[in-house]
Amino acid sequence: MAKIPPGVGPRFPQVVVLFGATGDLAKRKLLPGLYHLATAGFIPQCRVIGVSLDDIDLAGFRQIARRALDQFSTRKVTDADWDAFAHNLDYVPLAAGAPALAAAVAAAEASLGDETRRLHYLSVPPSAALSAVRMLGEAGLVERARIVMEKPFGTDLASAVQLNRQLHEVFSEDQIFRIDHFLGKEPAQNILAFRFANGLFEPIWNRNFIDHVQIDVPETLGLGQRSAFYEQTGAYRDMVVTHLFQILAFMAMEPPTALEPQPISEEKNKVFRSMLPVQPADVVRGQYGGYRQEPGVDPESETETFIAMKCFIDNWRWAGVPFFLRTGKKMAEGQRIISIAFREPPKSMFPPGSGVGAQGPDHLTFDLADASKMSLSFYGKRPGPGMRLDKLSLQFAMHDTGLIGDVLEAYERLILDAMRGDHTLFTTAEGIERLWQVSTPLLENPPPVRLYSPGGWGPKSIHQLVAPHAWRLPFERAWRDPNASGG
Ligand code: BG6
């Protein structure tokens, strides 16, 4: 077992109450994540109580959990580790009600000693989330508890405000952990390290040197079993108002006074307060051909499966710098990049045909894929006579550190942080409400959806949206292969 540094795990034994324990997210991420945290020694004293609508017993839940681990865990599941983990599982069908849940938690706590903490994880749709919150209240499980909520946190400003009000009737804000798993990704946190641990880039991290920014998250995935959810949600609510805006905040925020929850939330919320309302004319909504034929989808659906947009942060650092955001389903490639385009220098000293500026501006690129990479591209002289310029790049890959095995998956990292009561990588009610507020013009007046072919980059009008710039993706030059020798 790897040695876990002190202070990384929670101080107290944990009882996790997992609502939606047989659902898709629980199977793909939460059960494998809890299994890894438990077997790697991060949470040596932890019991997990599954709750769901399924009328199964503990043996049935164990079977579902084991299958989920076999299918989705990125680490090997050994029988010995599984036995230890399975021993700490329990199950309460939702229909058994609050008293049964209270009894299961009491039994789990009795087995763990006096000083235990509760982590309620709501991996359920919004309507079910509120009834789960009420059930927790009725069962008397609010004390010594933290609650992790999954998006969507409302669907517009009014519903978000109402949701927060209802939540606050049972849990106080400091007990609530609104998860945005993009912030749990190692490379997202590396944006903060890169920006604030180095003197090199922060002085030029502003409108005087940066021309525009792109946050581009195309996905090749379709909808799988999620079309009913997605039909009500769409790409903007599923990805932009959540993940892409959170990443934008890390990229754009002022240096916080400390790397602690309060100062970081303050700076992120300042970015959101400075955002200009999203204008429908700055948005391209797309829908892939064939979406309307998917099961559970309205044959006349206007739900977008793709969105590209321009937004602005109207403060001293960023006024006038466009931020282009794009994401969609069934696109040509799966990528998660932030690309920062620097202003170009005067080029008149170079002879015509030298190639200066011909391949776009200098770029700093963050690849937020799990095996993250960074690149800084610049012009350099092509070897030989005369002055011909080529686009070159400095590249770093997380592989280079040799520590890729230490990376925690986003959900693992965030579950651990919630158990420790650390809000740094979670979103706040204030931030979310502000994001719905800036979204209001778009939500009230969405432009019509335009068709795009599956396997493409979105509708044609995305090019007008970024003109005179161009989308960075697809990349003109491939990343260097970190495994190739000689580089
Ligand atoms: C989820 C969205 O929050 O994030 C999905 O609901 C999306 O639609 C997913 O596919 C992308 O996350 P990741 O970590 O797989 O890039």
Residues whose N, C-alpha, C, O or C-beta is under 5 A from the ligand:
A	BS01	BG6	D238
